[in-house]
Amino acid sequence: MWKKLFLVMVLLFNCTPGNASPLQDFSPGKVAIDINWKPDSFRGGDNKWEYGGTVGLGGRWALNYRQLHFSPTFHGNSSDASNKEVNVLYKINDNLQLLAGYSMTERKGAVANLPSEEDMVQGGIIATKKIGHATTLYTLLSCGSKGDNIEVGLSYQLQKNLELTTTYRHLEYNSGSGDEDFRGFGVGLTFKN
């Protein structure tokens, strides 16, 4: 956990204004839609997709939703799972956002000693840093009572409203009977209006 916090702090102290992923214009009606492909996503998994969207509510507020499907292996048993998040974002400045939300993970298929659903309240931080004319580095760190999530991404602006993104996500849950640890790289597109 301290390594994750250190990474976010390094990014925060070096931030300069940028305008790539994630959504930074929280004006009403501003939208960002993310589609991310996870080849051989997470340990023991298949090719899966992650979808998300952020909608500006006005001022410093936005609403975010994201959904990820994966096939985790836990003590040699596989299952199909999905993680869904609903978050409220608060923009501190052009490079720093806070998030508070609810994360739900559901599993299909019986896996011994694992509940079929894990829910938790979470809070976190999103930081961005412009590292070139059309390239932005961003990171997300969120924590809850049953898990942690860290994501690092690189966004390249292809056109005014279209970005190519590469990401690495590490999602970890403590399910009571043991930890589940999901990791994966992804590549995708972000559409913004």
FIDREN-457178 format. One record per residue: x, y, z of N, C-alpha, C, CB in turn; residue in three letters. Coordinates in steps of 0.05 Angstrom, whole numbers, padded with zeros to 5 digits, always signed. Glycine has a CB too. Layout:
<atoms>
XYZXYZXYZXYZALA ...
</atoms>
This chain:
<atoms>
+00016-00024+00000+00000+00000+00000+00017+00025+00000-00019+00000+00024MET +00039+00025+00016+00056+00049+00017+00070+00055-00010+00077+00046+00039TRP +00077+00033-00025+00089+00037-00051+00069+00050-00070+00098+00010-00063LYS +00044+00043-00068+00023+00055-00085+00020+00084-00078-00004+00040-00081LYS +00019+00090-00053+00016+00118-00044+00040+00135-00053+00013+00120-00013LEU +00064+00123-00051+00088+00137-00060+00086+00144-00090+00113+00120-00054PHE +00078+00125-00106+00075+00130-00135+00056+00153-00140+00064+00104-00149LEU +00033+00154-00127+00014+00175-00131+00026+00202-00122-00012+00170-00115VAL +00040+00202-00100+00052+00227-00090+00073+00238-00110+00065+00223-00062MET +00090+00220-00121+00110+00228-00141+00096+00242-00164+00127+00204-00150VAL +00074+00229-00174+00059+00241-00196+00047+00268-00189+00037+00223-00206LEU +00037+00270-00165+00024+00295-00157+00044+00319-00155+00010+00292-00130LEU +00067+00314-00145+00087+00335-00142+00099+00344-00168+00109+00326-00123PHE +00095+00328-00189+00106+00334-00215+00085+00341-00235+00123+00312-00225ASN +00060+00346-00227+00038+00351-00246+00040+00378-00259+00012+00348-00232CYS +00033+00378-00285+00030+00403-00300+00003+00401-00315+00054+00409-00319THR -00009+00423-00323-00035+00421-00336-00035+00402-00360-00044+00448-00344PRO -00056+00387-00363-00060+00369-00385-00089+00367-00392-00048+00342-00379GLY -00095+00356-00415-00124+00353-00422-00129+00326-00436-00132+00376-00440ASN -00118+00305-00425-00124+00278-00436-00137+00261-00414-00098+00264-00447ALA -00140+00235-00419-00154+00217-00400-00143+00222-00372-00151+00188-00408SER -00159+00219-00352-00189+00218-00352-00202+00245-00358-00198+00207-00326PRO -00228+00245-00359-00243+00270-00365-00235+00292-00345-00274+00265-00363LEU -00229+00315-00356-00221+00337-00339-00240+00361-00341-00194+00346-00346GLN -00257+00362-00361-00276+00383-00364-00303+00373-00353-00280+00392-00394ASP -00310+00382-00329-00334+00373-00315-00359+00390-00321-00329+00372-00285PHE -00358+00405-00343-00381+00421-00351-00405+00402-00356-00375+00438-00377SER -00430+00411-00351-00453+00394-00356-00453+00384-00385-00479+00409-00349PRO -00458+00359-00389-00460+00347-00415-00434+00337-00427-00471+00367-00434GLY -00411+00344-00414-00385+00333-00423-00383+00304-00416-00361+00350-00411LYS -00375+00287-00435-00375+00258-00431-00348+00246-00441-00399+00245-00445VAL -00338+00226-00427-00316+00210-00436-00325+00181-00435-00290+00214-00419ALA -00321+00166-00457-00329+00137-00458-00303+00122-00463-00351+00132-00480ILE -00298+00102-00446-00274+00086-00448-00281+00057-00455-00258+00086-00421ASP -00266+00046-00474-00268+00018-00482-00239+00007-00481-00282+00014-00510ILE -00235-00014-00466-00208-00024-00462-00207-00055-00465-00197-00016-00434ASN -00190-00065-00481-00187-00094-00486-00164-00104-00469-00182-00100-00516TRP -00169-00126-00454-00149-00138-00436-00141-00165-00448-00161-00141-00407LYS -00120-00166-00465-00112-00192-00475-00100-00209-00453-00092-00188-00498PRO -00108-00234-00451-00099-00252-00430-00100-00237-00403-00071-00262-00435ASP -00122-00224-00399-00126-00207-00376-00126-00222-00350-00152-00191-00379SER -00110-00213-00332-00108-00223-00305-00100-00252-00305-00135-00221-00291PHE -00090-00261-00283-00080-00289-00280-00102-00309-00285-00067-00293-00253ARG -00097-00328-00302-00117-00349-00307-00141-00340-00324-00127-00360-00282GLY -00139-00316-00336-00162-00305-00349-00161-00307-00380-00165-00277-00342GLY -00183-00299-00392-00185-00299-00421-00185-00270-00430-00211-00314-00431ASP -00187-00266-00457-00189-00239-00468-00216-00227-00458-00187-00239-00499ASN -00215-00205-00445-00239-00192-00434-00239-00163-00440-00240-00197-00403LYS -00261-00150-00434-00265-00121-00440-00271-00106-00415-00287-00117-00460TRP -00263-00081-00415-00270-00062-00393-00283-00038-00406-00245-00054-00376GLU -00306-00030-00395-00321-00007-00405-00324+00014-00383-00349-00016-00416TYR -00326+00039-00391-00330+00059-00371-00340+00085-00383-00304+00064-00356GLY -00349+00102-00366-00359+00128-00376-00359+00148-00353-00386+00126-00388GLY -00353+00173-00360-00354+00195-00340-00371+00217-00352-00325+00205-00333THR -00388+00228-00336-00406+00250-00345-00402+00274-00326-00436+00241-00344VAL -00397+00297-00338-00394+00322-00322-00421+00331-00312-00381+00344-00339GLY -00421+00338-00286-00446+00348-00273-00446+00378-00270-00450+00334-00246LEU -00423+00391-00275-00421+00419-00271-00403+00426-00248-00449+00432-00267GLY -00391+00450-00250-00372+00458-00229-00349+00439-00227-00387+00460-00202GLY -00346+00428-00203-00323+00410-00198-00332+00380-00196-00309+00418-00173ARG -00357+00374-00204-00368+00347-00199-00373+00332-00224-00394+00350-00183TRP -00369+00305-00223-00374+00287-00245-00383+00260-00234-00350+00284-00264ALA -00396+00244-00250-00405+00217-00243-00390+00198-00261-00436+00214-00245LEU -00380+00176-00250-00364+00156-00264-00375+00128-00260-00334+00158-00256ASN -00376+00113-00282-00383+00084-00280-00363+00068-00296-00413+00079-00291TYR -00355+00045-00285-00337+00027-00300-00344-00002-00293-00308+00033-00293ARG -00339-00019-00313-00346-00047-00310-00324-00064-00324-00374-00053-00323GLN -00315-00085-00310-00294-00102-00319-00303-00131-00316-00268-00097-00304LEU -00299-00147-00337-00304-00176-00336-00278-00191-00336-00323-00185-00360HIS -00275-00211-00320-00251-00227-00319-00257-00255-00309-00230-00214-00300PHE -00237-00273-00312-00240-00301-00304-00218-00308-00285-00239-00320-00330SER -00222-00302-00259-00201-00307-00240-00198-00336-00233-00207-00291-00214PRO -00174-00343-00224-00169-00370-00214-00162-00367-00185-00145-00384-00230THR -00175-00381-00167-00171-00379-00138-00167-00408-00128-00196-00365-00124PHE -00143-00413-00118-00136-00440-00108-00143-00461-00128-00151-00446-00082HIS -00136-00457-00154-00140-00476-00175-00168-00478-00187-00133-00502-00164GLY -00187-00462-00177-00214-00462-00187-00219-00436-00203-00235-00465-00164ASN -00232-00439-00226-00238-00415-00242-00267-00407-00240-00231-00420-00271SER -00272-00382-00244-00300-00372-00245-00301-00348-00263-00310-00365-00216SER -00325-00341-00271-00329-00316-00286-00337-00295-00266-00350-00319-00309ASP -00325-00272-00269-00331-00250-00249-00333-00224-00264-00309-00249-00228ALA -00347-00205-00251-00348-00178-00261-00346-00159-00238-00375-00173-00277SER -00332-00137-00243-00329-00115-00223-00343-00091-00234-00299-00110-00216ASN -00361-00079-00219-00375-00054-00228-00370-00033-00206-00405-00059-00232LYS -00365-00009-00215-00361+00013-00197-00378+00037-00205-00331+00021-00197GLU -00388+00051-00185-00401+00077-00189-00387+00096-00171-00432+00075-00183VAL -00376+00118-00182-00361+00137-00167-00370+00165-00172-00331+00134-00173ASN -00368+00182-00151-00372+00211-00154-00344+00222-00153-00390+00222-00131VAL -00338+00240-00173-00311+00252-00175-00313+00281-00167-00300+00249-00203LEU -00293+00291-00153-00290+00319-00145-00263+00329-00155-00293+00323-00114TYR -00264+00349-00172-00240+00360-00184-00228+00381-00166-00246+00372-00212LYS -00203+00376-00157-00189+00395-00140-00175+00416-00158-00168+00381-00122ILE -00161+00406-00178-00149+00424-00198-00147+00408-00224-00121+00435-00189ASN -00133+00419-00244-00131+00406-00270-00116+00379-00270-00117+00424-00290ASP -00102+00374-00249-00086+00349-00247-00094+00330-00225-00058+00357-00244ASN -00113+00338-00209-00120+00321-00185-00150+00320-00181-00106+00333-00161LEU -00160+00295-00178-00188+00290-00172-00190+00271-00149-00203+00279-00198GLN -00211+00274-00133-00217+00255-00112-00241+00238-00121-00223+00269-00085LEU -00243+00214-00112-00266+00197-00119-00277+00184-00093-00259+00176-00140LEU -00302+00180-00093-00316+00165-00072-00338+00149-00086-00328+00184-00049ALA -00340+00123-00079-00359+00107-00093-00364+00080-00081-00351+00104-00121GLY -00376+00063-00097-00385+00037-00089-00375+00017-00110-00416+00035-00085TYR -00362-00005-00100-00351-00025-00118-00365-00052-00112-00321-00028-00114SER -00374-00065-00134-00388-00091-00131-00374-00112-00148-00418-00089-00139MET -00367-00134-00137-00355-00156-00152-00374-00180-00149-00326-00163-00143THR -00382-00191-00172-00400-00215-00172-00386-00238-00186-00427-00208-00186GLU -00389-00262-00176-00377-00286-00187-00399-00305-00196-00358-00299-00168ARG -00395-00317-00219-00413-00338-00229-00397-00364-00229-00425-00332-00258LYS -00409-00386-00221-00395-00411-00219-00385-00415-00191-00371-00412-00239GLY -00389-00438-00181-00382-00443-00153-00352-00445-00149-00395-00469-00143ALA -00342-00429-00131-00314-00431-00122-00315-00434-00092-00298-00405-00131VAL -00303-00455-00083-00304-00461-00054-00292-00439-00038-00289-00487-00048ALA -00304-00432-00015-00295-00413+00004-00297-00384-00006-00267-00419+00012ASN -00310-00379-00028-00313-00351-00038-00342-00343-00039-00299-00348-00065LEU -00349-00320-00028-00376-00311-00031-00382-00304-00061-00381-00286-00013PRO -00407-00305-00069-00414-00299-00097-00414-00269-00102-00441-00310-00103SER -00413-00253-00081-00413-00223-00085-00396-00210-00064-00441-00212-00084GLU -00380-00190-00072-00365-00173-00053-00372-00144-00059-00333-00178-00057GLU -00381-00130-00039-00388-00102-00042-00371-00086-00022-00418-00097-00037ASP -00364-00062-00031-00349-00044-00012-00352-00015-00021-00319-00053-00011MET -00350+00002-00001-00348+00031-00005-00318+00037-00009-00360+00047+00019VAL -00312+00055-00028-00284+00061-00033-00280+00091-00036-00275+00046-00058GLN -00255+00099-00032-00247+00126-00037-00220+00126-00050-00246+00142-00010GLY -00213+00148-00064-00188+00147-00078-00180+00174-00090-00188+00127-00099GLY -00160+00173-00107-00148+00196-00119-00141+00190-00148-00123+00205-00102ILE -00143+00210-00166-00135+00207-00193-00116+00230-00199-00160+00208-00213ILE -00092+00224-00211-00073+00245-00217-00065+00242-00246-00048+00243-00199ALA -00060+00265-00260-00052+00265-00288-00027+00283-00291-00074+00276-00306THR -00011+00276-00311+00013+00292-00318+00017+00292-00348+00038+00281-00303LYS +00018+00315-00360+00024+00318-00388+00053+00312-00392+00016+00346-00399LYS +00060+00293-00411+00089+00287-00415+00097+00291-00444+00094+00258-00407ILE +00081+00304-00459+00087+00311-00487+00064+00327-00498+00092+00285-00503GLY +00067+00334-00524+00047+00350-00537+00019+00336-00536+00055+00356-00566HIS +00018+00310-00541-00008+00296-00543-00009+00272-00524-00013+00287-00571ALA +00010+00270-00505+00012+00247-00487+00008+00255-00458+00038+00233-00491THR -00008+00239-00444-00013+00244-00416-00010+00218-00400-00041+00256-00411THR +00004+00219-00377+00006+00197-00359-00015+00201-00337+00035+00194-00347LEU -00029+00181-00329-00048+00183-00307-00047+00159-00289-00076+00188-00318TYR -00056+00163-00265-00057+00141-00246-00081+00144-00228-00031+00140-00228THR -00092+00122-00220-00115+00121-00202-00108+00102-00179-00141+00111-00217LEU -00114+00111-00155-00110+00094-00131-00135+00096-00115-00085+00103-00115LEU -00148+00073-00109-00171+00073-00092-00169+00050-00072-00197+00070-00109SER -00181+00054-00049-00180+00034-00028-00207+00032-00015-00158+00041-00006CYS -00213+00008-00005-00238+00004+00009-00234-00016+00031-00260-00006-00010GLY -00255-00023+00045-00253-00041+00068-00244-00069+00060-00279-00043+00083SER -00249-00078+00035-00243-00105+00027-00223-00106+00003-00268-00119+00019LYS -00213-00084-00006-00195-00086-00029-00182-00060-00036-00209-00096-00052GLY -00163-00062-00055-00148-00039-00066-00148-00041-00096-00119-00039-00055ASP -00146-00018-00109-00144-00017-00138-00124+00004-00145-00172-00010-00151ASN -00105-00003-00163-00086+00016-00173-00086+00013-00203-00058+00013-00161ILE -00086+00036-00217-00085+00035-00246-00066+00057-00256-00114+00039-00259GLU -00050+00050-00275-00031+00069-00288-00037+00068-00318-00001+00063-00281VAL -00040+00091-00330-00046+00092-00358-00030+00113-00373-00075+00096-00362GLY -00028+00109-00399-00015+00128-00417-00035+00133-00439+00012+00117-00428LEU -00040+00158-00444-00060+00166-00464-00047+00183-00486-00083+00182-00451SER -00053+00176-00511-00043+00191-00534-00066+00202-00550-00024+00174-00552TYR -00067+00228-00554-00089+00240-00569-00086+00237-00599-00091+00271-00562GLN -00104+00220-00611-00103+00215-00640-00117+00237-00655-00117+00188-00646LEU -00140+00246-00645-00155+00268-00657-00166+00285-00633-00179+00258-00675GLN -00180+00306-00640-00190+00324-00619-00206+00309-00598-00207+00346-00631LYS -00223+00291-00605-00241+00277-00587-00235+00247-00584-00270+00281-00595ASN -00212+00238-00592-00205+00210-00592-00177+00205-00582-00209+00197-00620LEU -00174+00187-00562-00148+00181-00551-00144+00151-00551-00146+00191-00522GLU -00119+00143-00556-00110+00115-00553-00098+00113-00525-00088+00108-00575LEU -00107+00092-00510-00098+00089-00483-00086+00061-00479-00121+00093-00463THR -00065+00061-00462-00054+00035-00453-00055+00037-00422-00024+00031-00464THR -00062+00014-00410-00065+00014-00381-00053-00011-00368-00095+00017-00374THR -00047-00008-00343-00041-00031-00326-00058-00028-00301-00010-00033-00319TYR -00073-00049-00294-00091-00048-00271-00085-00071-00252-00121-00049-00280ARG -00084-00065-00227-00080-00085-00206-00103-00082-00186-00052-00082-00191HIS -00121-00102-00186-00145-00102-00169-00142-00124-00149-00171-00105-00187LEU -00144-00118-00124-00139-00138-00103-00162-00138-00083-00113-00133-00088GLU -00172-00162-00076-00194-00164-00057-00186-00183-00035-00220-00175-00071TYR -00195-00176-00010-00192-00195+00012-00220-00206+00017-00180-00181+00038ASN -00224-00231+00010-00251-00243+00011-00256-00257+00038-00254-00263-00011SER -00240-00253+00058-00244-00266+00083-00230-00293+00085-00274-00270+00088GLY -00232-00309+00065-00219-00335+00065-00192-00334+00050-00237-00356+00053SER -00185-00311+00040-00160-00308+00026-00161-00284+00007-00153-00333+00010GLY -00138-00277-00004-00136-00254-00023-00139-00263-00052-00110-00239-00019ASP -00153-00248-00068-00154-00251-00096-00139-00228-00109-00184-00253-00107GLU -00122-00234-00127-00104-00214-00138-00106-00214-00169-00075-00219-00129ASP -00117-00193-00181-00121-00192-00209-00103-00171-00221-00151-00187-00216PHE -00088-00178-00242-00070-00159-00255-00073-00161-00285-00041-00163-00246ARG -00071-00139-00299-00072-00141-00328-00066-00115-00342-00099-00150-00336GLY -00054-00118-00366-00050-00095-00384-00074-00093-00403-00023-00099-00400PHE -00077-00069-00414-00099-00065-00432-00092-00044-00453-00124-00058-00417GLY -00107-00044-00474-00105-00024-00495-00133-00017-00504-00087-00033-00519VAL -00138+00009-00509-00165+00017-00516-00167+00045-00527-00183+00014-00493GLY -00191+00054-00528-00197+00081-00539-00214+00096-00519-00211+00080-00566LEU -00211+00122-00518-00228+00140-00502-00240+00161-00521-00211+00154-00479THR -00266+00162-00521-00281+00182-00537-00290+00204-00518-00305+00168-00552PHE -00286+00229-00526-00295+00252-00510-00310+00272-00528-00271+00266-00497LYS -00330+00285-00516-00344+00306-00531-00337+00333-00520-00374+00302-00531ASN 
</atoms>
